[in-house]
Amino acid sequence: MDLLRERHRRIESGGADLAVFEYGLDPDPSTPTLVLLHGYPDDHRVFHPVLRELAATHHLVAFDTRNAGRSRAHEGAGFTLTELVEDIFAVLHAVDTPGGVRLVGHDWGSIQGWAALQDERAQGLILDYTSISGPDLRHFSRWLRGRFRNPRLVPQGVGQVLRSWYVGFFQLPVLPEALWRHALTRRYELTARRTVGQDPVRGLALYRTTMSTAVRQPRRRPITVPVHVIVPLKDPFLSPHLVDGLEDWVSDLTVTSVPGGHWWIAAQPRAFAELLDPALRNRDDPD
C-alpha cells in the first residue's frame, strides 16, 4: 500500500469549493486523525515534508483554504474568520475521523485553528491543538495593548508592530497585487521551492476582510484541551513573546522554542514530526 498516495475529494462550504486531501493510514477509532491547516501564501503542499514522516503511522488530512491551491471561492463568498472556521468544521464532518482529531495550524491556519478550538462544536471532536506562527487574534490584540500600557514592555510592542508592517500594506489597493506579481512571488517560490501561481493575490482577501477593524473577532473562550505552541525563534513576523499570557486562558499549555524561521515546518520536517509524535524519536532506534 502506498501510504503517500493522495486521496482527493471536494467539499462545498459556504460558497467555497474546498479541495481536501488524505494520506497515510485509513481512519481508526483508536487513533486520532491529524488535520493540518496551512497559512498564507501557502496551500496544503507546505505540509508535504512532514506528511512523508508521519504517513506510515497516522491518518492525515489537509485541505486548501478557500481561494488557495485547488480550492475556489465562488462569487460573493466571504473570507471572515467565522467563514473560515465553518470550512474547518465542514471538512471535519465530511472526513471520517472516528477517533477524533488532533488539529495543527501554521500561520493563518493557526489563527483559524485557535478560533475553531473555541467553537462549541470542537468539544469532544478536537482532542488537542498544535499552533505554529499564528496567534489567536483576541490574544494578539490584548497582548499588544498590554505592551504599550507597561513602559518596561513597550519595546516588545514596538518590535511586533514593525514585524507586522505587511498587514497594513496588504490593506492598500493595487500595490500589494503588483508587488506579488512582479517581485514577491518569484522570491517566495525560490525560498519555498514550490509554485504558488495566483494564490498570494487571491489570498489577500484574508487580510482585507479578517484584519479589518470593522470586523469583530469571535469571543475568546477558556481552552481546556492540551495546546502545544511551537515558537520559531527566527520568525521575522511574530515576536516569541506572544506566548506570554496564554496560560491565563489555556489550562494545559506547552511551549517549545525551535531555532528556525517562519517556514521551519518545511525546512525541518523530521523535527516537526517528532514534536507532533514523540514516539518517532525511538522508532528508528535499533535497540
Stockholm file with secondary structure:
# STOCKHOLM 1.0

chainA/1-287         MDLLRERHRRIESGGADLAVFEYGLDPDPSTPTLVLLHGYPDDHRVFHPVLRELAATHHLVAFDTRNAGRSRAHEGAGFTLTELVEDIFAVLHAVDTPGGVRLVGHDWGSIQGWAALQDERAQGLILDYTSISGPDLRHFSRWLRGRFRNPRLVPQGVGQVLRSWYVGFFQLPVLPEALWRHALTRRYELTARRTVGQDPVRGLALYRTTMSTAVRQPRRRPITVPVHVIVPLKDPFLSPHLVDGLEDWVSDLTVTSVPGGHWWIAAQPRAFAELLDPALRNRDDPD
#=GR chainA/1-287 SS CCTTCCEEEEEEETTEEEEEEEEESCCBTTBCEEEEECCSSCCGGGGHHHHHHHTTTCEEEEECCTTSTTCEECTTCCCCHHHHHHHHHHHHHHSCCTTCEEEEEETHHHHHHHHHHTSGGGTTTEEEEEEESCCCHHHHHHHHHHHHHSGGGHHHHHHHHHHTHHHHHTTSSSHHHHHIIIIIHHHHHHHHTSCCTTHHHHTHHHHHHHTCTTSCCCCCCCBCSCEEEEEETTCSSSCGGGGTTGGGTBSSEEEEEESCCTTHHHHSHHHHHHHHCTTHHHHTCCC
#=GC SS_cons         CCTTCCEEEEEEETTEEEEEEEEESCCBTTBCEEEEECCSSCCGGGGHHHHHHHTTTCEEEEECCTTSTTCEECTTCCCCHHHHHHHHHHHHHHSCCTTCEEEEEETHHHHHHHHHHTSGGGTTTEEEEEEESCCCHHHHHHHHHHHHHSGGGHHHHHHHHHHTHHHHHTTSSSHHHHHIIIIIHHHHHHHHTSCCTTHHHHTHHHHHHHTCTTSCCCCCCCBCSCEEEEEETTCSSSCGGGGTTGGGTBSSEEEEEESCCTTHHHHSHHHHHHHHCTTHHHHTCCC
//
